[in-house]
Amino acid sequence: MTRNTRPVSWIKAALKEFETFPEEARSICLAALTIAAEGGKSDIAKPMLGLGSGVFEIALPFRGDAFRIVYAVQLGEEVWVVHAFQKKSKQGRKTPQREIDLIKDRLKRLKEMLR
């Protein structure tokens, strides 16, 4: 059975940030993105509430840090990675508001660009 794998595209700033992740953390995140590209959902991915349907967050706890990748599956043909960041805040699991605002802004601009 051939899988219909969609291309994964990155917003440049998200890729730049992603490249600062430890190598091992990057490969785990890339595996999760590959699953998304194949139409599935990795165990470490969950829907990001409040950002519309089709927006997911990969949440990777890694050596005492938390790495996050936010991607959208309903924009065009590709899986779009809109944000990658290391979560340093110790205030529980909630994504900081400034990160959410950044994600919303990038999603909005991406939608306009893909029209």
C-alpha positions as CSV (number, residue, x, y, z in Angstrom):
1,M,0.0,0.0,0.0
2,T,1.5,3.3,-1.0
3,R,1.0,6.1,1.4
4,N,0.0,9.6,0.2
5,T,2.7,11.6,2.0
6,R,2.2,15.3,1.9
7,P,5.2,17.7,1.7
8,V,6.1,19.4,5.0
9,S,6.8,23.1,4.6
10,W,8.3,25.5,7.1
11,I,7.9,29.1,7.9
12,K,11.5,30.3,7.7
13,A,11.5,31.6,11.3
14,A,10.2,28.3,12.6
15,L,12.9,26.4,10.8
16,K,15.6,28.7,12.1
17,E,14.3,28.1,15.7
18,F,14.0,24.4,15.1
19,E,17.6,24.2,14.0
20,T,18.7,25.3,17.6
21,F,17.0,22.2,19.1
22,P,19.3,19.4,20.2
23,E,19.8,16.9,17.4
24,E,18.0,14.1,19.2
25,A,15.0,16.3,19.9
26,R,14.9,17.3,16.3
27,S,14.9,13.8,15.0
28,I,12.0,12.8,17.4
29,C,10.0,15.9,16.2
30,L,10.8,15.1,12.5
31,A,9.4,11.6,13.0
32,A,6.2,13.1,14.5
33,L,6.0,15.4,11.5
34,T,6.4,12.5,9.1
35,I,3.5,10.8,10.7
36,A,1.5,14.0,10.2
37,A,2.5,14.1,6.6
38,E,1.2,10.6,6.1
39,G,-2.1,11.6,7.6
40,G,-1.6,10.3,11.1
41,K,-1.0,11.8,14.5
42,S,2.0,11.1,16.6
43,D,1.6,10.2,20.3
44,I,3.4,13.5,21.2
45,A,1.1,15.6,19.0
46,K,-2.2,17.1,20.2
47,P,-4.7,19.5,18.8
48,M,-4.0,23.1,19.8
49,L,-7.3,24.4,21.1
50,G,-8.5,27.9,20.2
51,L,-6.5,28.1,17.0
52,G,-9.0,26.5,14.6
53,S,-9.2,22.9,13.5
54,G,-6.2,21.3,11.9
55,V,-3.6,23.0,14.1
56,F,-1.5,20.7,16.2
57,E,1.3,21.0,18.7
58,I,4.1,18.5,19.1
59,A,5.1,18.6,22.7
60,L,8.4,17.0,23.5
61,P,9.7,16.8,27.0
62,F,13.4,16.3,26.6
63,R,16.2,16.3,29.2
64,G,14.3,18.7,31.6
65,D,13.4,21.1,28.8
66,A,10.2,21.2,26.7
67,F,10.3,21.6,22.9
68,R,7.2,22.6,21.0
69,I,6.4,22.5,17.3
70,V,3.1,23.9,16.0
71,Y,1.9,22.7,12.6
72,A,-1.2,23.1,10.5
73,V,-2.6,20.3,8.3
74,Q,-5.5,22.2,6.6
75,L,-3.6,24.9,4.7
76,G,-3.2,23.9,1.1
77,E,-1.6,20.6,0.1
78,E,1.3,20.7,2.6
79,V,1.7,20.3,6.3
80,W,2.9,23.7,7.5
81,V,5.2,24.1,10.4
82,V,4.4,27.6,11.7
83,H,6.3,27.7,15.0
84,A,9.0,25.9,16.9
85,F,10.2,27.0,20.3
86,Q,11.8,25.8,23.5
87,K,9.5,26.3,26.4
88,K,11.4,27.4,29.4
89,S,8.7,28.6,31.6
90,K,8.0,26.5,34.7
91,Q,4.4,27.6,34.9
92,G,2.9,24.2,34.2
93,R,2.0,23.0,30.7
94,K,0.3,26.1,29.3
95,T,1.8,27.6,26.2
96,P,2.8,31.2,27.0
97,Q,0.4,33.8,25.5
98,R,3.1,35.6,23.5
99,E,3.8,32.2,21.7
100,I,0.1,31.8,21.0
101,D,-0.1,35.4,19.6
102,L,2.9,34.6,17.4
103,I,1.3,31.4,16.1
104,K,-2.0,33.2,15.4
105,D,-0.2,35.9,13.5
106,R,1.8,33.4,11.4
107,L,-1.3,31.3,10.6
108,K,-3.1,34.4,9.5
109,R,-0.3,35.5,7.2
110,L,0.2,32.0,5.9
111,K,-3.5,31.7,5.0
112,E,-3.3,35.1,3.1
113,M,-0.2,34.0,1.3
114,L,-1.7,30.7,0.2
115,R,-4.9,32.2,-1.1
